[in-house]
Amino acid sequence: MNIITFFTPLIKYPRSLWHLGQTVLGIIFRHPITGTSVIPVLPDGRIVLVRRSDDGCWSLPGGMVDWGEDIPSAVRRELMEETGLELLKIRRLVGVYSAPDRDPRIHSICVVVEAEVEGEMTVGDDLEVLEIQAFEPSSLPKPKMSHDHARQLQDYLQGLTTLA
């Protein structure tokens, strides 16, 4: 098929062109975005959380996977950007969370991992993070957390691997 044969129906029938445009835009803009959440565990067993600047809630560090980046690289990058901590080892997959309403901004699919980390906690991105704190697993903050991070932590603490 040559290019003229391909485009002739689209020129003759504007409705076909409209449907093609809708399909292309749907493919580009209507797919979930992939992201990560990290459950960073310090050598003493404490879990590191960040307080987000956009909603003031505690959350797990994490973010979107960049184009050309794999999940482990995104975990390492987001952890360093938000907490200053170094990834030593991804211990396990905690779950994949994909509910369309899990993030109020966009439909995202979040791959959650437990990570062994070390280093000094420092806010690297002060536009995104207000505060960093390490908590004993038995004394994690109880108020509302960002997105579905309370569920992610609950699944982690129960030893589950979740597909939701």
N, C-alpha and C positions, 0 to 999 in steps of 0.2 A: 504494500500500500504506500503510495506517495503522499506527500504533504497536501497536495490539492485535493486528492480523493478524501483525505481525512477531514479537511476543513469545509468542504462543499456543503454537507448537511448542516453544519453550524451556521454558515452564511445564509443558506436558504431558509433555515428555520431558527429564528432568534430565540424561540423557546428552548431549543436544544442547547444553545449557547448559555442561556440562563441556568439550565440544569447542570451543565458542565461546570459553570462557575460556582454554583452552590456546592457541588460535590468536592471541588478542589478546596474551597474555603473550609468546608466541613472537615476534610482530611487534615488541613493545616491547623485550624483553630479549635476543633472540637474533640481533640484527643486529650486524655489525661496527661499530666506532666509527672515525670518520675522524680522522686525525691528520696531522701534518707533521714532517719532519726538515729541518733547514736545514744546508747546507754553507756556512758563512760564510767568505768569502775577503776578507782584509784587502788594502789597496792594495799591500802588498809581496809578496802571493802566499801568505802563510801562512794555514793553515786553523785556525779556532778550534774547540776542543772543550771540553766541560764534564765534570767528574768528578761523577757522580751520588751523592747521599747514600744512596739506598736500597740500592745494590749495590757502591758504591765504584769502579765501572768508568767508563772514559772513554766518552763518547757525543757524538752530534751534538745541538745544542740543538733543541728542538721540543716538541710536545705536541698535545693534542686541539684540534680545531676546535670553538669554542663555537657554540651555537645562534644562528642569524642571522648568522654570520660566514662570509666566503669564505676560500679558501685563502691568497691574498696577505695579507689582514688578519691571519690566524692566524700566518703566517710572521713578519710585522712584530712582532706582540704577543709571541710566544714568544721571539723573538730578543732583544727589549728586556728582557723579564722575566728571562731566564736569563743574559744576557751583558752587558747595558747597551749593546750596540751598535745602531747605527741602520742600517736597511735602506736602501740607496741604489737597488738594482736587483736584481730576480730575473733572473739571466742565462739559466738554462735549467732545464727539467725533467730531472731525473736518472732518476727512475723512480717507479713505483707498486708498493708491496710489500704483498702481501695474504695471505701464508701464515698459516694459523690459529695456528701456534705461534711466530710471529715476536716476539711480546710475551708473556712468561710470565703477565702479569696478565689480559689480555683478548684477544679477537680484534679486531685493529685493522687498518685499511687506512692505510698511510702514504704520503703524497705527498711525495717528496723533491725539493728544489730546490737549485741552486747560487745563492748570493746574494752580491752585492757589498756590503760593509759598511764602516762607519767608526765611529770613536769610541773611547772608553776602556772597556776591559773591566772590568766590575764585577759581582760576584755580586748579583743583584737578589732572588733567592729562595733564602735560605740553608737552607730546609727541603728544597729539591730539589737544589741545587747546592753541592758542597763547594769546587770550584776551577775556574778557567778558565785555559786556556793556548792559545797560538798555536803551531802546529807547521809546519815546512817540509813540503811534500808528501812529500818523500823520507824524513822522519824521524817519521812518525806513530807513535803508541804501538802496540806489538806485542801486549801482553797482551789477553786477552779483552775485547771491548767489549760494551756493553749491547745487548740485542735483536739485530737484524741489521745494526747500524750498520757493522760491518767490511765486510760485503758492499756496503752502500750506498756506502761510500768507495771500495772496489775498483772498483765499476761506474763511479763518477764519474771516478776516475783513468784508467780505460781508455777514457773518452769514450763510454760506453754510455748508452743510454736504455732502461731495463729495465721490463718488465711481469712481475712475479713474484708 
